[in-house]
Amino acid sequence: MHNNLIYLTDGRGKVDATQLSDVEWAQLVTDNRDSTRRHLVKCAWCWDDDRVTHWMRTFTRARGRVIAHQPGECGDHPYQALETDEHKAYCDRVERVGGAEGFQALREDRASDGRTRADVLLIGDLRVSYEMQHSPFKQGYGARERTRRSLAAKRDAVAWHTDSSLIAGGATVAMLRSNQARLPQIENPRYELRILGGYRQVLAWECTSREGHRCPRRRFTGCGDTHVDSQPAAITLDDFIRQAPAGLIVPVRPLERIGFWATVRDYQIWVDHHGESSRSGSRVAPRRQTAQQADGHSRRTAAADHLPSLTEPHTEAPLPVAEIPRELVNLHRSSREAQAKLAGLEGGSFKAQWKVWLSAAEKFQAAVTEHAAREHLSRCEVEQAAKSVARLPQQED
């Protein structure tokens, strides 16, 4: 069934029509016989995305239940599942950890082209869309298509996450897989969610008998060439959330099943060996929303918002730390300036400036580690405070 998510104005609010009993469905069809006058069933997709009211027709065919737009309105939408408590808890965790790191966190952020929404969008040096997938993808609206739309909407990367080995194994894009956790564990900020797949370390070696690696060409004594491969690496979900918007971790081949996430240094090794086609994705021009999708004849009715009251976003004040040295602030600003200069560059110019940015980022991270160790402070808190100060307008001495 398409258009399965609807708002019922009789007090039931947002429901999944596939979960209604046969008796409830039959009564709904009877009550909604004159849909444009009855104003009983409203499209949840159009309302949530555009705040546009489209009253829906309900009827039964041989293939089952049908909920359809009125003639002249936008077409049917893909099947959409209601959020589970675990899904909400994962999104809360991304928002909490990212916000504490100093990134701007936007829940259910809709792209400017209107074709995609992010479960959580974190905005730092990069714009990373976090997508939590804990149910199978629906046909015609899978991970590959949704990733393409996100990249076309000028998101720098899409971080897919699941705790299901079946979903991760069947995905056609780079996807992070963590250990399965219960709801209290997901909500516990001290519980470590470890990434078991989708994050890898890149290896480069000279193929000789002394290196201890198996030759891909099956030569017993080695072929003498340089080979590049990858192997699983360890990271926690919280550390991934902290590092990806900062540009310290980037996706390699995000639209392919063999895609994965790696550090910027490993990413450069991979690109230097495999060529420019391994870059983290190219953007295509976004398609504009059609007039039919944006409006319809039933918009004339100003229906009430049947969404439940939203909870306040999680906000946690950073723990107090010692005064941040100006050196750390200046190093981070230099790193951000070097990254900003990458815009519009290609080929050799891009590679040269990329190395300048990488060097600046490494100097900042090393200085943070040294300062935290010297002052006996939390390294995470020092880095967070330095980034927060660096984002403030500079004051003249």
Secondary structure as GFF3:
##gff-version 3
##sequence-region A 1 397
A	DSSP	beta_strand	5	8	.	.	.	ID=ss1
A	DSSP	beta_strand	13	16	.	.	.	ID=ss2
A	DSSP	three_ten_helix	17	19	.	.	.	ID=ss3
A	DSSP	alpha_helix	22	31	.	.	.	ID=ss4
A	DSSP	alpha_helix	35	38	.	.	.	ID=ss5
A	DSSP	beta_strand	41	43	.	.	.	ID=ss6
A	DSSP	alpha_helix	44	50	.	.	.	ID=ss7
A	DSSP	beta_strand	57	61	.	.	.	ID=ss8
A	DSSP	beta_strand	64	68	.	.	.	ID=ss9
A	DSSP	alpha_helix	85	100	.	.	.	ID=ss10
A	DSSP	beta_strand	104	110	.	.	.	ID=ss11
A	DSSP	beta_strand	117	123	.	.	.	ID=ss12
A	DSSP	beta_strand	127	132	.	.	.	ID=ss13
A	DSSP	alpha_helix	143	152	.	.	.	ID=ss14
A	DSSP	beta_strand	157	162	.	.	.	ID=ss15
A	DSSP	alpha_helix	165	170	.	.	.	ID=ss16
A	DSSP	beta_strand	175	178	.	.	.	ID=ss17
A	DSSP	alpha_helix	183	187	.	.	.	ID=ss18
A	DSSP	beta_strand	194	197	.	.	.	ID=ss19
A	DSSP	beta_strand	200	206	.	.	.	ID=ss20
A	DSSP	beta_strand	226	232	.	.	.	ID=ss21
A	DSSP	beta_strand	235	236	.	.	.	ID=ss22
A	DSSP	alpha_helix	237	243	.	.	.	ID=ss23
A	DSSP	beta_strand	249	252	.	.	.	ID=ss24
A	DSSP	beta_strand	260	263	.	.	.	ID=ss25
A	DSSP	alpha_helix	264	274	.	.	.	ID=ss26
A	DSSP	three_ten_helix	276	278	.	.	.	ID=ss27
A	DSSP	alpha_helix	291	294	.	.	.	ID=ss28
A	DSSP	three_ten_helix	297	300	.	.	.	ID=ss29
A	DSSP	alpha_helix	326	340	.	.	.	ID=ss30
A	DSSP	alpha_helix	347	375	.	.	.	ID=ss31
A	DSSP	alpha_helix	379	390	.	.	.	ID=ss32
###
